[in-house]
Amino acid sequence: MAWNWAGTDIGKAHHHTVVLNNDGEVLLSRKVVNDEADLLHLISEVLTLGETVVWSVDVADGMASLLVNLLLNLTDEELRQQSMPPSTLSLLGLVRHMAEVERAWFRRVFEDNNAPMVWSDKINFQAAYDASASTRDEAFVAWEAEVGNSRRIEREAESLDRDGYQPRWGEEVSLRTVMVHVLLEYGRHNGHADLLREGVDGTVGA
């Protein structure tokens, strides 16, 4: 059986994918912007190069680790700081929001369509951003629990074609679509976190 091997280097604004065949011949090498339509088009193009593709890509964990790095060595007060006025975003608010994103796109799509959000009985993503009474421990315990559940769903899936139901959209979505969407969420909010961290203590390039 002929196999193709696809590797994707994940970045905040752009990603780069290279596809090789069994002989080491480069079939595709492309930089793509962090845009859902562009990423799904790239995936479709890679799939046309051969029937069997082995992907090597750290879709969520790499971006999640970057978010964690941006929060190192800060107190709870600093994590709650709204450091880029007039925006009311805070680093802790972003962690809480990403816990909601993980739940909304994995737990609610593949396990329990009616599961409540982490910080809202209703589907209110804005509730997570209010970190005025939150702590690092509270936010990270919730986020790590959702991340762990999401990665388990990925590991147990037989393929990226596994279907789930996204109640917010009222339609079925594949695991592939979900992973791309969550990647985009981390990329977008890590950019926000860069600016917020610089506003707190001047740290850049974390």
C-alpha positions in Angstrom: 0.0 0.0 0.0 1.3 3.5 -0.9 1.4 5.9 2.1 1.8 9.6 2.1 3.1 11.4 5.2 1.9 14.8 6.1 3.4 17.0 8.8 2.1 20.4 9.9 4.0 23.0 11.8 1.5 25.0 13.9 1.9 28.7 14.3 -0.2 31.6 15.7 -0.9 33.3 12.3 0.3 30.8 9.8 0.9 27.0 9.6 3.2 25.1 7.2 2.4 21.6 5.8 4.7 19.3 4.0 3.6 16.0 2.4 6.0 13.3 1.4 5.5 9.9 -0.3 7.1 6.6 0.6 10.1 7.5 -1.5 10.7 10.8 0.3 9.5 12.9 -2.7 7.9 16.2 -1.7 4.3 16.2 -3.0 3.3 19.4 -1.3 4.9 22.2 0.7 2.7 25.1 1.6 2.2 27.9 4.1 -1.4 28.6 5.0 -3.0 31.3 7.0 -4.8 30.5 10.3 -8.2 30.6 8.6 -10.8 27.7 8.8 -11.8 27.7 5.2 -8.1 27.7 4.0 -7.2 24.9 6.4 -10.1 22.7 5.3 -9.2 23.4 1.7 -5.6 22.3 2.4 -6.8 19.1 4.1 -8.9 18.3 1.1 -6.0 18.9 -1.2 -3.7 16.6 0.8 -6.3 13.9 0.7 -6.4 14.0 -3.1 -2.7 13.1 -3.2 -3.2 9.6 -2.0 -5.8 7.3 -0.4 -3.8 6.8 2.8 -2.3 9.7 4.7 -0.5 9.6 8.0 -0.7 13.1 9.7 1.7 14.4 12.2 0.3 17.5 13.8 0.0 18.8 17.3 -3.3 20.4 16.6 -4.3 21.6 20.1 -1.6 20.7 22.6 1.1 22.9 21.1 -1.2 26.0 21.1 -2.5 25.1 24.6 1.1 24.8 25.9 1.9 28.3 24.5 -1.1 29.7 26.3 0.2 28.2 29.6 3.7 29.7 29.0 2.2 33.1 28.6 0.7 32.8 32.1 3.9 31.7 34.0 5.2 33.6 37.0 2.2 35.8 37.5 0.1 36.3 40.6 -3.7 35.8 40.6 -4.1 39.6 40.7 -1.9 40.0 37.7 -3.7 37.3 35.8 -7.0 39.1 36.5 -5.6 42.5 35.3 -7.3 44.1 32.3 -4.0 45.4 30.9 -5.1 46.6 27.5 -7.9 49.1 27.9 -10.4 49.7 26.7 -10.6 45.9 26.3 -11.9 44.1 29.4 -10.0 40.9 28.5 -7.6 39.4 31.1 -5.3 36.4 30.9 -7.4 34.5 33.4 -10.5 35.3 31.5 -8.9 33.8 28.4 -8.1 30.5 30.3 -11.7 30.3 31.5 -12.9 31.0 27.9 -10.8 28.2 26.5 -12.2 25.8 29.0 -15.6 26.7 27.5 -14.3 26.3 24.0 -13.0 22.8 24.7 -16.3 21.8 26.3 -18.4 23.4 23.5 -16.5 21.7 20.8 -15.7 18.3 22.2 -17.9 17.3 25.2 -21.1 18.9 23.8 -20.5 17.8 20.3 -19.4 14.1 20.8 -20.8 13.2 24.3 -23.6 15.3 25.6 -25.3 17.9 23.4 -27.1 19.3 26.4 -24.1 19.6 28.8 -24.1 23.1 30.5 -21.2 25.4 30.0 -18.5 25.6 32.7 -19.5 29.0 34.0 -23.0 29.4 32.6 -26.1 27.2 32.7 -27.1 28.9 29.5 -24.8 29.0 26.4 -23.2 32.3 27.4 -19.6 32.5 26.4 -19.3 36.0 27.9 -19.7 34.7 31.4 -16.2 33.0 31.3 -14.5 36.3 30.6 -15.5 37.7 34.0 -12.5 36.6 36.0 -12.9 39.3 38.7 -13.5 36.7 41.5 -11.5 33.9 39.9 -8.1 32.4 40.8 -5.4 30.5 38.9 -6.4 27.3 40.6 -10.1 27.6 39.7 -9.5 28.4 36.1 -6.8 25.9 35.5 -8.6 23.0 37.2 -11.6 23.6 34.9 -9.5 24.1 31.8 -7.3 21.0 32.4 -10.3 18.8 33.0 -11.8 19.9 29.6 -8.5 19.6 27.8 -8.1 16.1 29.2 -11.5 15.1 28.1 -11.0 16.5 24.6 -7.7 14.8 24.0 -9.3 11.5 25.2 -12.1 11.9 22.6 -9.4 12.5 19.9 -7.4 9.4 21.0 -10.4 7.1 21.0 -11.8 8.2 17.6 -11.3 5.7 14.8 -10.7 8.5 12.3 -11.0 12.2 11.9 -14.2 11.5 10.0 -16.0 10.7 13.2 -19.3 12.7 13.2 -20.7 14.6 16.1 -23.5 17.2 16.4 -22.8 20.8 17.1 -26.0 22.1 18.8 -25.0 25.8 18.3 -25.0 25.2 14.6 -27.8 22.7 14.5 -25.8 20.4 12.2 -23.4 17.5 12.2 -19.6 18.2 12.1 -16.6 15.9 11.8 -13.8 15.6 14.3 -11.5 17.0 11.7 -13.7 20.2 11.5 -13.8 20.4 15.3 -10.0 20.1 15.7 -9.4 22.8 13.0 -11.9 25.1 14.7 -10.3 24.7 18.2 -6.8 25.2 16.6 -8.1 28.6 15.3 -9.5 29.5 18.7 -6.1 28.9 20.4 -4.3 30.8 17.7 -6.5 33.8 17.9 -6.5 34.0 21.7 -2.8 33.3 22.1 -2.3 36.5 20.1 -4.5 38.3 22.6 -2.6 36.7 25.4 0.7 38.0 24.0 -0.5 41.6 24.2 -2.1 41.1 27.6 1.1 39.7 29.1 3.1 42.5 27.7 0.7 45.0 29.3 1.0 43.3 32.7 4.8 43.2 33.1 6.4 44.0 29.8 7.2 40.4 28.9 7.3 39.7 25.1 7.9 36.6 23.1 6.9 34.2 25.9 
